Amino acid sequence: MFENAVLLGLLSGQSAKHRIGTWKKGSSTDIEVDFIMDTSNDHEKIPIECKAATILKKKHYKNLLHYLRLMNQRFGCCVTAAPLETITTADALTILNLPIYLVTPENIATYSQREAGAAS
């Protein structure tokens, strides 16, 4: 149910510039990311994990970290019922915890661009 609400938020006001997919490391593993969102420039795919939690814990975004390291990316998004928060790991990966009521492709892309600008 929570993932469906997130998907509806990601598709709201949708144009052809954002495509939404999913990702799983392999058929014999439980490492998966709920959604992968293409950005308008198609150079970046933003992984998005959904958790129906009011407190963000590391276990909620461990698959995001796995994806980011595997794909050599720096930004991922975890959507929860917890307050807005940005987490930066020791290896300079950024996880945005976005409250479900703020989920739009534009908000996620804006935070991603801010993080890319801060990293350069």
N, CA, C and O atoms as a DFTB+ gen file, in Angstrom:
480 C
 N C O
     1  1       0.821      -1.189       0.000
     2  2       0.000       0.000       0.000
     3  2       0.871       1.262       0.000
     4  3       0.607       2.201      -0.751
     5  1       1.909       1.280       0.844
     6  2       2.800       2.433       0.931
     7  2       3.508       2.661      -0.404
     8  3       3.612       3.794      -0.874
     9  1       3.999       1.564      -1.017
    10  2       4.679       1.679      -2.309
    11  2       3.740       2.219      -3.380
    12  3       4.158       3.007      -4.228
    13  1       2.482       1.806      -3.351
    14  2       1.514       2.319      -4.324
    15  2       1.323       3.821      -4.172
    16  3       1.241       4.541      -5.166
    17  1       1.253       4.295      -2.937
    18  2       1.109       5.735      -2.699
    19  2       2.333       6.490      -3.214
    20  3       2.203       7.570      -3.791
    21  1       3.517       5.921      -3.007
    22  2       4.741       6.554      -3.508
    23  2       4.723       6.585      -5.030
    24  3       5.043       7.610      -5.631
    25  1       4.354       5.474      -5.658
    26  2       4.298       5.432      -7.122
    27  2       3.332       6.477      -7.664
    28  3       3.635       7.146      -8.652
    29  1       2.180       6.623      -7.033
    30  2       1.227       7.651      -7.474
    31  2       1.847       9.043      -7.374
    32  3       1.648       9.878      -8.257
    33  1       2.598       9.295      -6.299
    34  2       3.289      10.574      -6.160
    35  2       4.331      10.773      -7.243
    36  3       4.482      11.875      -7.771
    37  1       5.053       9.706      -7.579
    38  2       6.080       9.804      -8.619
    39  2       5.474      10.032      -9.998
    40  3       6.092      10.663     -10.855
    41  1       4.270       9.521     -10.209
    42  2       3.619       9.666     -11.509
    43  2       2.775      10.926     -11.616
    44  3       2.313      11.261     -12.707
    45  1       2.561      11.635     -10.507
    46  2       1.727      12.835     -10.549
    47  2       2.384      13.910     -11.397
    48  3       3.579      14.175     -11.266
    49  1       1.602      14.521     -12.257
    50  2       2.135      15.558     -13.134
    51  2       3.178      15.011     -14.091
    52  3       4.007      15.753     -14.618
    53  1       3.127      13.719     -14.308
    54  2       4.154      13.024     -15.079
    55  2       4.163      13.456     -16.538
    56  3       3.118      13.612     -17.170
    57  1       5.361      13.642     -17.047
    58  2       5.531      13.830     -18.485
    59  2       6.481      12.748     -18.950
    60  3       6.942      11.941     -18.144
    61  1       6.774      12.719     -20.207
    62  2       7.637      11.674     -20.766
    63  2       9.073      11.789     -20.278
    64  3       9.871      10.882     -20.514
    65  1       9.422      12.884     -19.602
    66  2      10.818      13.066     -19.197
    67  2      11.234      12.191     -18.019
    68  3      12.431      12.011     -17.792
    69  1      10.295      11.647     -17.270
    70  2      10.631      10.781     -16.136
    71  2      10.041       9.393     -16.374
    72  3       8.835       9.240     -16.562
    73  1      10.907       8.391     -16.361
    74  2      10.448       7.009     -16.451
    75  2      10.738       6.344     -15.105
    76  3      11.749       6.618     -14.460
    77  1       9.831       5.472     -14.707
    78  2       9.959       4.780     -13.427
    79  2      10.112       3.285     -13.698
    80  3       9.332       2.701     -14.450
    81  1      11.107       2.680     -13.089
    82  2      11.313       1.241     -13.204
    83  2      11.634       0.672     -11.834
    84  3      11.457       1.344     -10.818
    85  1      12.101      -0.554     -11.809
    86  2      12.527      -1.205     -10.572
    87  2      13.891      -1.839     -10.814
    88  3      14.369      -1.871     -11.947
    89  1      14.516      -2.340      -9.758
    90  2      15.823      -2.978      -9.903
    91  2      15.966      -4.088      -8.883
    92  3      15.607      -3.930      -7.716
    93  1      16.499      -5.223      -9.341
    94  2      16.832      -6.337      -8.454
    95  2      18.184      -6.864      -8.893
    96  3      18.425      -7.042     -10.087
    97  1      19.066      -7.113      -7.938
    98  2      20.436      -7.527      -8.257
    99  2      20.468      -8.840      -9.023
   100  3      21.273      -8.991      -9.943
   101  1      19.640      -9.766      -8.679
   102  2      19.606     -11.063      -9.355
   103  2      18.445     -11.882      -8.845
   104  3      17.802     -11.516      -7.861
   105  1      18.174     -12.994      -9.511
   106  2      17.014     -13.797      -9.129
   107  2      17.222     -14.550      -7.820
   108  3      16.252     -14.949      -7.175
   109  1      18.475     -14.748      -7.421
   110  2      18.734     -15.523      -6.205
   111  2      19.115     -14.644      -5.009
   112  3      19.740     -15.122      -4.062
   113  1      18.743     -13.376      -5.049
   114  2      19.082     -12.459      -3.961
   115  2      17.863     -11.632      -3.574
   116  3      16.929     -11.483      -4.361
   117  1      17.878     -11.100      -2.364
   118  2      16.789     -10.217      -1.935
   119  2      17.200      -8.751      -2.017
   120  3      16.517      -7.885      -1.471
   121  1      18.303      -8.469      -2.692
   122  2      18.753      -7.082      -2.850
   123  2      17.986      -6.460      -4.012
   124  3      18.193      -6.806      -5.175
   125  1      17.101      -5.538      -3.669
   126  2      16.283      -4.859      -4.680
   127  2      16.002      -3.435      -4.232
   128  3      16.091      -3.102      -3.050
   129  1      15.659      -2.607      -5.207
   130  2      15.260      -1.226      -4.940
   131  2      13.861      -1.064      -5.522
   132  3      13.600      -1.488      -6.648
   133  1      12.966      -0.454      -4.759
   134  2      11.563      -0.371      -5.166
   135  2      11.366       0.341      -6.496
   136  3      10.651      -0.157      -7.366
   137  1      11.997       1.505      -6.661
   138  2      11.836       2.272      -7.900
   139  2      13.169       2.860      -8.337
   140  3      14.015       3.203      -7.512
   141  1      13.337       2.968      -9.641
   142  2      14.463       3.674     -10.242
   143  2      13.846       4.736     -11.144
   144  3      13.104       4.414     -12.072
   145  1      14.152       5.993     -10.873
   146  2      13.572       7.096     -11.643
   147  2      14.625       7.711     -12.552
   148  3      15.682       8.148     -12.096
   149  1      14.320       7.737     -13.852
   150  2      15.191       8.441     -14.786
   151  2      15.013       9.936     -14.580
   152  3      13.905      10.409     -14.323
   153  1      16.095      10.669     -14.692
   154  2      16.006      12.124     -14.608
   155  2      15.771      12.694     -15.997
   156  3      15.864      11.977     -16.993
   157  1      15.472      13.961     -16.061
   158  2      15.147      14.585     -17.342
   159  2      16.319      14.573     -18.314
   160  3      16.115      14.601     -19.528
   161  1      17.542      14.532     -17.797
   162  2      18.692      14.507     -18.703
   163  2      19.140      13.082     -19.031
   164  3      20.086      12.902     -19.798
   165  1      18.485      12.075     -18.472
   166  2      18.773      10.656     -18.709
   167  2      20.192      10.236     -18.372
   168  3      20.586       9.114     -18.691
   169  1      20.974      11.101     -17.736
   170  2      22.330      10.733     -17.350
   171  2      22.354      10.075     -15.980
   172  3      23.354       9.473     -15.589
   173  1      21.278      10.189     -15.273
   174  2      21.242       9.682     -13.907
   175  2      19.947       8.929     -13.673
   176  3      18.884       9.318     -14.156
   177  1      20.056       7.861     -12.933
   178  2      18.889       7.115     -12.495
   179  2      18.899       7.183     -10.971
   180  3      19.881       6.801     -10.334
   181  1      17.828       7.661     -10.401
   182  2      17.770       7.849      -8.954
   183  2      17.053       6.659      -8.323
   184  3      15.886       6.408      -8.625
   185  1      17.747       5.919      -7.442
   186  2      17.090       4.812      -6.754
   187  2      16.218       5.333      -5.613
   188  3      16.606       6.244      -4.881
   189  1      15.036       4.739      -5.478
   190  2      14.072       5.172      -4.467
   191  2      13.569       3.943      -3.709
   192  3      13.041       3.005      -4.307
   193  1      13.738       3.961      -2.415
   194  2      13.279       2.864      -1.557
   195  2      12.122       3.380      -0.705
   196  3      12.167       4.510      -0.220
   197  1      11.091       2.564      -0.518
   198  2       9.899       2.946       0.242
   199  2       9.818       2.127       1.525
   200  3       9.918       0.901       1.493
   201  1       9.640       2.799       2.637
   202  2       9.500       2.118       3.924
   203  2       8.398       2.793       4.734
   204  3       8.419       4.008       4.932
   205  1       7.450       2.011       5.194
   206  2       6.365       2.536       6.029
   207  2       6.870       2.611       7.469
   208  3       6.485       1.811       8.321
   209  1       7.731       3.581       7.717
   210  2       8.354       3.727       9.038
   211  2       8.316       5.189       9.458
   212  3       8.425       6.085       8.621
   213  1       8.162       5.426      10.747
   214  2       8.164       6.797      11.259
   215  2       9.544       7.221      11.749
   216  3       9.772       8.393      12.048
   217  1      10.461       6.264      11.829
   218  2      11.852       6.544      12.195
   219  2      12.742       5.864      11.163
   220  3      12.613       4.662      10.928
   221  1      13.634       6.612      10.552
   222  2      14.541       6.054       9.550
   223  2      15.699       5.339      10.238
   224  3      16.351       5.891      11.124
   225  1      15.940       4.104       9.814
   226  2      17.061       3.314      10.332
   227  2      17.933       2.884       9.159
   228  3      17.470       2.823       8.020
   229  1      19.194       2.586       9.445
   230  2      20.130       2.202       8.387
   231  2      19.626       0.998       7.588
   232  3      19.849       0.921       6.380
   233  1      18.959       0.074       8.245
   234  2      18.452      -1.104       7.538
   235  2      17.437      -0.727       6.454
   236  3      17.228      -1.493       5.512
   237  1      16.810       0.435       6.577
   238  2      15.832       0.871       5.589
   239  2      16.475       1.288       4.271
   240  3      15.847       1.197       3.217
   241  1      17.716       1.743       4.325
   242  2      18.352       2.206       3.087
   243  2      19.594       1.404       2.700
   244  3      20.376       1.858       1.864
   245  1      19.793       0.228       3.285
   246  2      20.981      -0.576       2.959
   247  2      20.994      -1.000       1.491
   248  3      22.062      -1.047       0.882
   249  1      19.833      -1.309       0.908
   250  2      19.799      -1.678      -0.511
   251  2      20.103      -0.480      -1.407
   252  3      20.681      -0.640      -2.482
   253  1      19.718       0.713      -0.971
   254  2      20.088       1.916      -1.723
   255  2      21.604       2.067      -1.759
   256  3      22.178       2.349      -2.811
   257  1      22.245       1.881      -0.621
   258  2      23.706       1.990      -0.570
   259  2      24.357       0.944      -1.468
   260  3      25.336       1.235      -2.156
   261  1      23.819      -0.262      -1.463
   262  2      24.355      -1.318      -2.325
   263  2      24.249      -0.898      -3.797
   264  3      25.215      -1.017      -4.551
   265  1      23.083      -0.413      -4.195
   266  2      22.863       0.032      -5.572
   267  2      23.815       1.173      -5.934
   268  3      24.447       1.142      -6.990
   269  1      23.918       2.168      -5.072
   270  2      24.769       3.326      -5.360
   271  2      26.221       2.908      -5.553
   272  3      26.887       3.384      -6.473
   273  1      26.707       2.039      -4.710
   274  2      28.102       1.580      -4.840
   275  2      28.286       0.748      -6.105
   276  3      29.293       0.890      -6.798
   277  1      27.336      -0.106      -6.406
   278  2      27.417      -0.958      -7.590
   279  2      27.378      -0.140      -8.880
   280  3      28.096      -0.443      -9.833
   281  1      26.544       0.892      -8.908
   282  2      26.359       1.712     -10.109
   283  2      27.254       2.954     -10.126
   284  3      27.180       3.765     -11.049
   285  1      28.094       3.096      -9.105
   286  2      28.995       4.247      -9.001
   287  2      28.230       5.572      -9.050
   288  3      28.587       6.488      -9.790
   289  1      27.181       5.646      -8.250
   290  2      26.382       6.860      -8.120
   291  2      26.505       7.377      -6.698
   292  3      27.046       6.694      -5.828
   293  1      26.004       8.580      -6.462
   294  2      26.179       9.227      -5.164
   295  2      24.892       9.567      -4.430
   296  3      24.943       9.909      -3.249
   297  1      23.720       9.483      -5.098
   298  2      22.481       9.970      -4.483
   299  2      21.361       8.938      -4.593
   300  3      21.118       8.371      -5.658
   301  1      20.681       8.706      -3.458
   302  2      19.505       7.852      -3.427
   303  2      18.458       8.460      -2.511
   304  3      18.756       9.348      -1.712
   305  1      17.235       7.977      -2.633
   306  2      16.124       8.541      -1.867
   307  2      15.357       7.428      -1.156
   308  3      15.014       6.410      -1.757
   309  1      15.100       7.638       0.113
   310  2      14.269       6.735       0.901
   311  2      13.000       7.511       1.257
   312  3      13.073       8.603       1.820
   313  1      11.848       6.949       0.928
   314  2      10.576       7.608       1.226
   315  2       9.947       6.900       2.419
   316  3       9.720       5.690       2.391
   317  1       9.670       7.674       3.468
   318  2       9.099       7.126       4.701
   319  2       8.061       8.098       5.262
   320  3       7.716       9.099       4.634
   321  1       7.578       7.778       6.447
   322  2       6.710       8.702       7.182
   323  2       7.528       9.502       8.194
   324  3       6.965      10.239       9.004
   325  1       8.842       9.360       8.149
   326  2       9.745      10.084       9.057
   327  2      10.020      11.489       8.515
   328  3       9.783      11.748       7.335
   329  1      10.514      12.390       9.350
   330  2      10.814      13.759       8.907
   331  2      11.926      13.811       7.852
   332  3      12.737      12.894       7.725
   333  1      11.933      14.895       7.119
   334  2      12.957      15.152       6.103
   335  2      14.336      15.107       6.750
   336  3      14.568      15.708       7.799
   337  1      15.244      14.383       6.104
   338  2      16.592      14.221       6.649
   339  2      17.536      13.859       5.509
   340  3      17.148      13.161       4.573
   341  1      18.765      14.331       5.588
   342  2      19.799      13.947       4.634
   343  2      20.915      13.248       5.394
   344  3      21.399      13.742       6.412
   345  1      21.313      12.092       4.882
   346  2      22.372      11.298       5.502
   347  2      23.526      11.205       4.512
   348  3      23.323      10.884       3.341
   349  1      24.733      11.486       4.985
   350  2      25.928      11.334       4.155
   351  2      26.814      10.284       4.804
   352  3      27.139      10.374       5.988
   353  1      27.200       9.286       4.016
   354  2      28.022       8.197       4.535
   355  2      29.498       8.587       4.505
   356  3      29.870       9.611       3.932
   357  1      30.325       7.762       5.125
   358  2      31.771       8.013       5.151
   359  2      32.372       8.013       3.749
   360  3      33.377       8.682       3.508
   361  1      31.767       7.267       2.819
   362  2      32.277       7.251       1.443
   363  2      31.524       8.229       0.534
   364  3      31.476       8.042      -0.681
   365  1      30.940       9.269       1.131
   366  2      30.327      10.405       0.425
   367  2      29.085      10.051      -0.395
   368  3      28.812      10.691      -1.409
   369  1      28.346       9.053       0.031
   370  2      27.055       8.765      -0.589
   371  2      25.989       9.528       0.185
   372  3      26.076       9.660       1.405
   373  1      24.992      10.026      -0.521
   374  2      23.932      10.800       0.118
   375  2      22.603      10.076      -0.015
   376  3      22.198       9.684      -1.109
   377  1      21.933       9.904       1.118
   378  2      20.584       9.348       1.150
   379  2      19.657      10.451       1.647
   380  3      19.837      10.990       2.738
   381  1      18.675      10.769       0.837
   382  2      17.644      11.728       1.228
   383  2      16.472      10.941       1.785
   384  3      15.916      10.085       1.096
   385  1      16.089      11.220       3.025
   386  2      14.853      10.660       3.556
   387  2      13.763      11.687       3.284
   388  3      13.751      12.770       3.869
   389  1      12.857      11.335       2.396
   390  2      11.805      12.253       1.978
   391  2      10.470      11.784       2.560
   392  3      10.058      10.653       2.305
   393  1       9.787      12.630       3.336
   394  2       8.463      12.250       3.835
   395  2       7.514      12.010       2.658
   396  3       7.597      12.694       1.638
   397  1       6.635      11.062       2.803
   398  2       5.770      10.653       1.697
   399  2       4.955      11.816       1.126
   400  3       4.664      11.831      -0.070
   401  1       4.590      12.773       1.947
   402  2       3.775      13.885       1.445
   403  2       4.565      14.830       0.532
   404  3       3.971      15.691      -0.117
   405  1       5.880      14.684       0.472
   406  2       6.705      15.518      -0.409
   407  2       7.140      14.803      -1.688
   408  3       7.925      15.349      -2.464
   409  1       6.638      13.591      -1.913
   410  2       7.100      12.800      -3.056
   411  2       6.531      13.320      -4.369
   412  3       5.336      13.208      -4.644
   413  1       7.416      13.884      -5.159
   414  2       7.146      14.216      -6.559
   415  2       8.461      14.017      -7.303
   416  3       9.526      14.105      -6.693
   417  1       8.411      13.753      -8.600
   418  2       9.657      13.634      -9.355
   419  2      10.477      14.920      -9.283
   420  3      11.706      14.876      -9.234
   421  1       9.802      16.046      -9.275
   422  2      10.492      17.335      -9.238
   423  2      11.254      17.523      -7.927
   424  3      12.399      17.973      -7.938
   425  1      10.628      17.182      -6.798
   426  2      11.317      17.312      -5.507
   427  2      12.549      16.419      -5.441
   428  3      13.609      16.855      -4.992
   429  1      12.418      15.180      -5.880
   430  2      13.552      14.255      -5.840
   431  2      14.665      14.743      -6.757
   432  3      15.834      14.723      -6.374
   433  1      14.315      15.181      -7.959
   434  2      15.323      15.687      -8.899
   435  2      16.004      16.942      -8.352
   436  3      17.211      17.111      -8.522
   437  1      15.253      17.814      -7.706
   438  2      15.828      19.037      -7.132
   439  2      16.851      18.703      -6.057
   440  3      17.950      19.258      -6.056
   441  1      16.504      17.803      -5.143
   442  2      17.460      17.406      -4.097
   443  2      18.679      16.724      -4.704
   444  3      19.801      16.934      -4.244
   445  1      18.469      15.917      -5.726
   446  2      19.580      15.240      -6.395
   447  2      20.535      16.253      -7.016
   448  3      21.753      16.117      -6.900
   449  1      19.984      17.267      -7.673
   450  2      20.819      18.309      -8.292
   451  2      21.561      19.116      -7.234
   452  3      22.718      19.484      -7.440
   453  1      20.921      19.394      -6.114
   454  2      21.594      20.114      -5.018
   455  2      22.790      19.319      -4.512
   456  3      23.866      19.873      -4.288
   457  1      22.595      18.027      -4.337
   458  2      23.679      17.169      -3.849
   459  2      24.799      17.070      -4.874
   460  3      25.973      17.043      -4.507
   461  1      24.450      17.017      -6.151
   462  2      25.474      16.961      -7.199
   463  2      26.279      18.253      -7.212
   464  3      27.495      18.227      -7.401
   465  1      25.607      19.383      -7.010
   466  2      26.297      20.672      -6.960
   467  2      27.188      20.795      -5.743
   468  3      28.275      21.369      -5.817
   469  1      26.736      20.260      -4.626
   470  2      27.529      20.320      -3.393
   471  2      28.759      19.426      -3.475
   472  3      29.783      19.710      -2.854
   473  1      28.656      18.342      -4.247
   474  2      29.771      17.398      -4.361
   475  2      30.856      17.897      -5.306
   476  3      32.001      17.452      -5.228
   477  1      30.502      18.821      -6.201
   478  2      31.518      19.287      -7.165
   479  2      32.262      20.508      -6.710
   480  3      33.137      20.999      -7.423
